[in-house]
Amino acid sequence: MTGALTDLAKSLKEFRWDSIRLLVSSSKPDKRRLFFKWMEATGRVELYAALSADDKDWATRAEGEVIKAIRAAGKDIRDDALAECVARVGPNLRALINEVEKVILYVGDRKIVSVDDIRAITTQQKQAQAFALGEALGDRDLPRLLRLLDRELGEIRSGIEKGKSEIGVLYGLISKVRALLVLRELRDRSLLKPVSDYNAFRAQVERIPAGQLPEDRRFNPLAGHPYVAFQAFRQSDNYLLPELTRAMELLLEANLKLVGSSMDEGAVLRQALVEIVGTQPREKVRRQAA
């Protein structure tokens, strides 16, 4: 294949291009090859790098693409709606543009896209669906949490989602509790104050002194998309700091049971979640905390 491309490059180099234009598209070109070097020297090369969750600025770039598409349609989008759209779709530009086109058709003659529009018409991508269990945990909604856990376990046991495992579900829950724990501590130390506005939260985050958060992105809830952190920050109001510390202990115990015993994985996870969330309504827990 490499030899054929080299031969093609030589042929194209000798070809007379009067009044002829050639378009070549490719994924992940090898810049060391003669063909790529010929294209770069003779024509114009445009690289469009895909978004990745590992990119620190993926959310900012995704938001820029959404704004561009929305304004091209003669509309505008509220900040919370923009953040919700990006959070629901994730780092996938093609899916993001498809969802934006749906939103534009959905709002019709209205000029402003709201967060309710985003929630009504956009489809959560797999990456966003993977966080649903953690969101229910953050909301302290036990019925929804157990229902989502059963769905996750069902997909694992049926083999619908390859690569999923009970231990993977547990690690996702640990990550969520860790984020709640850090954000609750920032709140208790008055580094973040309760706000209902997304932009006000972002402004607060930018003012946090350097060195107050872990350098490792895996342990820093503010290193990812700010709207996800905003949601978790609001959810941290559902727990006290000692409750979250205890939650980490319970999840560690569940981890030891999953890897070192023959207990049913579903029973282990359900027991841990019931102990973490409790059986009292969320509103009652909040009143007691106050």
C-alpha positions in Angstrom: 0.0 0.0 0.0 2.8 2.4 0.9 4.6 1.6 -2.4 1.4 2.3 -4.4 1.0 5.7 -2.7 4.7 6.5 -3.6 4.0 5.6 -7.2 0.9 7.7 -7.2 2.7 10.7 -5.8 5.3 10.4 -8.6 2.5 10.2 -11.2 0.6 13.2 -9.7 3.8 15.2 -9.6 4.3 14.8 -13.4 0.6 15.4 -14.2 -0.5 18.7 -15.8 -3.0 20.3 -13.4 -4.3 23.0 -15.8 -8.0 23.7 -14.9 -8.1 20.5 -12.7 -8.5 20.3 -9.0 -8.1 17.2 -6.9 -9.5 16.7 -3.5 -8.1 14.0 -1.2 -9.5 13.2 2.2 -8.0 10.9 4.8 -7.9 10.0 8.5 -4.7 10.2 10.4 -2.2 10.8 7.5 1.4 9.8 8.1 3.3 13.0 7.6 6.6 11.1 7.0 5.4 9.6 3.8 6.3 10.9 0.3 2.7 11.2 -0.7 1.9 13.5 2.2 5.0 15.6 1.6 4.0 16.0 -2.1 0.5 17.1 -1.1 1.9 19.6 1.3 4.4 21.0 -1.3 2.1 21.0 -4.3 -1.4 21.7 -2.8 -3.0 22.8 0.4 -3.3 20.5 3.4 -5.9 21.2 6.1 -5.9 19.1 9.2 -9.0 18.8 11.3 -8.1 17.1 14.6 -11.0 15.3 16.3 -11.9 16.1 19.9 -10.8 13.9 22.7 -11.8 13.8 26.4 -8.1 13.8 27.1 -7.8 17.3 25.5 -7.9 19.9 28.2 -9.7 22.4 26.0 -12.1 20.0 24.3 -15.2 21.5 26.0 -14.2 25.1 24.9 -13.6 24.0 21.3 -16.9 22.1 21.3 -18.8 25.1 22.7 -17.2 27.2 19.9 -18.6 24.9 17.2 -22.1 24.9 18.8 -22.1 28.7 18.9 -21.0 28.9 15.3 -23.7 26.6 14.1 -26.4 28.3 16.2 -25.5 31.8 15.0 -25.3 30.6 11.4 -29.0 29.7 11.8 -29.8 33.2 13.0 -30.3 32.2 16.6 -28.6 32.5 20.0 -28.1 30.1 22.9 -28.1 30.7 26.6 -24.9 29.8 28.5 -26.5 27.1 30.6 -28.1 25.6 27.4 -24.7 25.6 25.7 -23.0 23.9 28.6 -25.8 21.3 28.8 -25.6 20.5 25.1 -21.8 19.9 25.2 -22.1 17.9 28.4 -24.8 15.6 27.0 -23.0 14.9 23.7 -19.3 14.9 24.7 -16.2 15.3 22.6 -17.8 14.2 19.3 -18.1 17.0 16.7 -20.2 15.1 14.2 -22.7 14.1 16.8 -22.7 17.6 18.3 -23.5 19.2 15.0 -26.3 16.7 14.4 -27.8 17.5 17.7 -27.6 21.2 17.1 -29.4 20.8 13.8 -32.2 19.0 15.6 -32.4 21.8 18.2 -32.6 24.5 15.5 -35.5 22.6 13.8 -37.2 22.1 17.2 -37.2 25.8 18.3 -38.7 26.9 15.0 -39.1 30.7 14.8 -37.8 31.3 18.4 -34.5 33.1 18.4 -33.1 31.9 21.8 -32.3 28.3 22.6 -32.9 27.4 26.2 -31.7 24.6 28.4 -35.2 23.1 28.3 -34.9 22.9 24.5 -31.6 21.0 24.8 -33.1 18.5 27.3 -36.2 18.0 25.3 -34.7 17.2 21.9 -31.0 16.2 22.2 -30.0 12.6 22.7 -27.5 11.7 25.4 -24.5 10.0 23.8 -23.0 6.9 25.4 -20.3 8.9 27.2 -23.0 11.0 28.8 -25.2 7.9 29.6 -22.2 6.4 31.4 -22.5 9.2 34.0 -26.2 8.6 34.7 -25.5 6.4 37.7 -23.2 8.9 39.2 -25.7 11.7 38.6 -28.4 9.7 40.5 -25.9 9.2 43.4 -25.1 12.9 43.4 -28.9 13.7 43.5 -29.3 11.3 46.4 -32.1 9.6 44.5 -32.2 6.0 45.8 -35.0 4.6 43.6 -33.4 6.0 40.4 -30.0 5.0 41.5 -31.0 1.3 42.1 -33.0 1.3 38.8 -29.9 2.5 36.9 -27.7 0.1 38.7 -29.9 -2.8 37.6 -29.8 -1.6 34.0 -26.0 -1.4 34.2 -25.7 -4.9 35.7 -28.2 -6.3 33.1 -26.1 -4.9 30.2 -22.9 -6.4 31.7 -24.4 -9.8 32.2 -26.0 -9.9 28.8 -22.9 -8.8 27.1 -24.6 -5.9 25.3 -21.8 -3.5 26.2 -18.4 -5.1 25.7 -15.8 -4.1 28.1 -18.2 -3.2 30.9 -17.7 -4.8 34.3 -19.0 -4.6 37.9 -15.6 -3.3 39.0 -15.8 -0.6 36.3 -19.2 0.5 37.6 -17.7 0.7 41.1 -14.8 2.8 39.9 -17.2 5.2 38.2 -19.0 5.6 41.5 -15.7 6.2 43.4 -14.8 8.9 40.9 -18.2 10.6 41.5 -17.9 10.5 45.3 -14.4 11.8 45.0 -15.6 14.8 43.0 -18.4 15.5 45.5 -15.9 15.2 48.4 -13.5 17.7 46.9 -16.3 20.2 45.9 -17.9 19.9 49.3 -14.6 20.7 51.0 -14.1 23.7 48.7 -17.5 24.8 49.7 -16.9 24.3 53.5 -13.6 26.3 53.2 -15.5 29.1 51.4 -13.3 28.7 48.3 -16.6 28.1 46.4 -19.8 29.7 47.5 -23.4 28.4 46.7 -24.6 29.8 43.4 -27.5 28.9 41.1 -26.0 30.5 38.1 -23.5 28.6 35.9 -21.5 31.7 34.8 -21.1 32.8 38.5 -19.7 29.3 39.3 -17.2 29.5 36.4 -16.1 32.9 37.6 -15.5 31.5 41.1 -13.5 28.6 39.7 -11.2 30.9 37.9 -10.4 32.7 41.2 -9.4 29.6 43.2 -5.7 30.1 44.2 -3.1 27.8 42.5 -2.2 24.8 44.6 -5.6 24.4 46.2 -6.5 21.5 43.9 -4.8 18.2 42.9 -2.5 18.5 39.9 -3.6 15.0 38.7 -6.7 15.6 36.4 -8.2 12.3 37.6 -8.5 13.7 41.1 -9.4 17.2 40.2 -13.2 17.7 39.4 -12.5 21.2 38.0 -10.1 19.9 35.4 -12.9 18.6 33.1 -15.9 20.4 31.6 -17.0 23.2 34.0 -20.7 22.4 33.6 -20.2 18.8 34.9 -18.3 20.3 37.9 -21.2 22.8 38.4 -23.7 20.0 38.5 -21.5 18.1 41.0 -21.1 21.2 43.1 -24.8 21.7 43.4 -25.2 18.0 44.3 -22.6 18.3 47.0 -25.3 20.2 48.9 -27.0 16.8 49.4 -24.3 15.4 51.6 -22.2 16.5 54.6 -18.4 16.1 54.4 -18.4 13.2 57.0 -21.1 11.4 54.9 -18.9 11.6 51.8 -15.8 10.4 53.7 -17.9 7.4 54.9 -19.1 6.9 51.3 -15.5 6.4 50.2 -14.9 3.9 53.0 -18.0 2.0 52.0 -16.9 1.9 48.3 -13.4 0.7 49.4 -15.0 -2.1 51.3 -17.1 -3.0 48.3 -14.0 -3.0 46.1 -12.4 -5.5 48.5 -15.5 -7.7 48.4 -15.7 -7.6 44.6 -12.0 -8.7 44.1 -11.6 -11.0 47.1 -14.9 -12.8 47.7 -17.5 -14.9 45.9 -20.3 -12.6 46.9 -22.9 -11.6 44.3 -21.5 -8.3 42.7 -24.9 -6.8 42.4 -25.7 -7.4 46.0 -22.4 -5.8 47.1 -23.0 -2.7 45.0 -26.7 -2.3 46.1 -25.8 -2.6 49.8 -23.0 0.0 49.5 -25.3 2.5 47.7 -28.2 2.0 50.1 -25.8 2.8 53.0 -24.3 5.8 51.2 -27.6 7.4 50.1 -29.8 6.3 52.9 -33.6 5.8 52.7 -34.7 9.3 53.8 -36.0 11.7 51.1 -33.3 14.1 49.9 -35.3 17.1 51.2 -35.4 15.7 54.7 -31.7 15.0 54.7 -31.1 18.7 53.7 -33.3 20.0 56.5 -31.4 17.9 59.0 -28.1 19.1 57.7 -29.2 22.7 58.1 
